Structures are given as C-alpha cells and as structure tokens.
C-alpha cells in the first residue's frame, strides 16, 4: 500500500538587499502618507510662547522620507533590471502567458494553485509594476513641489526640468491634486496587499507571508510513501 506524503521545498526568493528596501519603502510610504495629510490639513498649532515650528518639522520629515523613497525607488529599479540573481524577473514570463493568468484566477477562485515560476504571479507582477510606476510619479511630483519652496542646491539643479513638467501638467495646483489622489491609491494598495499576503499564506500553506522577512518561500512536493 502506498500513500502520499507532502513535503516542502525551500527556495530563496528575496535577497537581504531587496528585503531591506521593502521595509524601508513601507516605512517611507507610511510616513509620507501621515505627514502629507497633515501638510494638507495642518490641524496642530504651536504654542505661542515657544519657537517650536510644528508645521516646519512635519514638512521636514515629509521631505526626508520623500528623498528616502526616491533613493529606494531608484535602487529597486536597478536591482530588478540588472541584478544577476533577481528571481523577480522570472515572473515576466507569466505576465505574458494566458495559461498563467487563467491559473492565477482559478487559484483565487479556490480551483487550483497559483503559477510559481518566479517571485510573483502574473496579477501580482502587474499590480507591483503599476505601483512602481506610480512611485516614480510620486517621486517626480514630490520633487516638483519641493522645487516650488527651495531654490538652491539640488532644487536649483532640477528647476529647469520641474518647471517644464509643471507647465505640462497645467500648473502647481494640478500637481498637488494628482499627488494627493495617487496617495489614496497607495493606501488602498497597502491595505489590499497586507490582506492578500496573509490570505495567500494561509490558503496555499507556503512561506509567502514571511518570505519578505526570511527571504525564503516554500512549495509543496508530493512524494509516494510505501507502507
């Protein structure tokens, strides 16, 4: 008599650099959303008897985390395109495969397992690619708003480009409005991302939920066992 024994194969998915970038980007996005909403609605008032500049410090924090996001976005783009051991690039084959899309949709409908040829399924990669493009948009529009306040150093260097982009977008008011709207896209994405990562880990019993911490994912391997 033979039975099936389910074993799990461990596979390295994310390098330590990618994991650090992920958590720094999560920190930057969270801090930028909080400080950005405050800048849009500065409800705190500094005591009149002190020289504490509340709005100034919050704006300063927003700029620090903004430049952090710029640096991480550039680093992640470089790693995705040029890193020799980047498993994320394997997922590109799935995004152009109809079979992989059907398999992914069936998995979400509890009718099978998701494709596992890289770090992400086709839907994940499509969403992450969109979010990466929006991160670039937020970095660029953030620098455009930054240039409106500061006029020396890096701001002076970028001013010819940001001025032209501001004109193309119809003025600074439109830049602020689009910057604000895309912030809501990130908020919805983060909440959905957390839910789906946890759901996927429970549903398919793999290491998806903690792979961004450990760097490893687990895939099931069925083995015949004789008794």
C-alpha positions, -999 to +999 in steps of 0.1 A: +000+000+000+013+034-009+003+068+004+013+103-005+035+124+018+036+162+013+070+177+017+081+213+012+110+226-008+126+258+003+136+283-023+154+316-018+132+344-032+144+377-019+179+388-011+187+408+020+190+440+000+155+436-015+141+428+019+157+459+034+144+480+006+109+466+010+107+476+047+123+510+042+099+517+014+070+506+036+082+530+063+087+558+038+052+554+023+035+552+058+054+583+070+048+602+038+010+595+039+007+606+075+029+638+071+013+645+037-022+645+051-011+668+079+005+692+054-028+693+035-047+699+068-023+714+095-046+709+125-019+713+151-010+748+164+024+755+180+022+772+215+026+810+211+050+811+240+076+790+222+096+790+190+085+754+181+077+753+144+054+723+142+045+726+106+081+731+096+093+700+114+065+679+098+073+693+064+110+685+070+101+649+079+080+646+048+110+657+027+134+633+044+111+603+038+104+616+003+141+615-006+143+581+010+115+569-013+134+584-043+166+565-034+147+532-027+128+535-060+160+540-079+177+511-061+147+487-067+146+496-104+183+489-107+180+456-089+151+444-110+168+453-143+204+444-136+208+421-105+222+387-117+203+367-090+170+385-092+142+359-092+116+386-097+125+387-134+113+351-139+077+364-133+078+384-165+072+351-184+040+346-165+026+381-172+026+374-209+012+339-206-025+333-209-022+300-192-006+316-161-034+342-159-061+315-161-042+295-134-039+326-112-076+335-115-086+298-108-064+299-077-082+330-063-115+311-070-103+282-049-099+260-080-062+253-080-027+265-072-012+297-085+017+296-110+050+295-093+078+303-118+092+334-100+087+356-070+052+367-082+022+355-101+011+375-132-015+395-113+010+404-086+036+415-110+011+436-130+000+453-098+035+458-085+047+472-118+018+497-117+027+507-081+063+511-091+053+534-119+031+554-095+060+555-071+081+571-098+052+595-105+050+604-067+088+610-066+087+633-096+057+653-085+072+655-050+104+670-064+082+694-084+065+706-052+099+706-034+113+729-061+084+753-055+097+760-020+135+757-023+156+773-049+192+763-042+214+732-044+195+702-058+164+723-063+182+748-085+197+719-105+163+703-111+144+736-116+145+737-154+131+702-157+105+706-129+093+739-142+087+724-176+069+694-161+047+718-140+037+737-171+028+705-190+006+693-161-013+726-161+002+743-131+012+736-095-024+732-083-028+702-106+005+688-094-006+689-058-041+675-066-026+645-086+000+639-058-029+638-033-051+614-054-023+589-060-016+588-022-051+572-019-041+546-045-011+537-023-033+535+008-058+511-009-028+491-023-011+487+011-043+475+028-051+451+000-015+439-001-014+430+036-047+412+033-038+391+002-003+382+015-018+368+047-047+351+028-023+335+003+000+322+031-030+306+048-047+294+016-017+277+000+003+269+031+036+284+018+060+310+030+046+339+011+037+358+043+071+357+058+093+354+027+099+392+029+114+386+064+132+353+059+139+356+022+126+320+016+094+306+001+081+271+003+065+249-024+048+216-017+063+184-032+042+152-032+062+121-025+049+085-028+053+066+005+051+028+008+036+011+039 
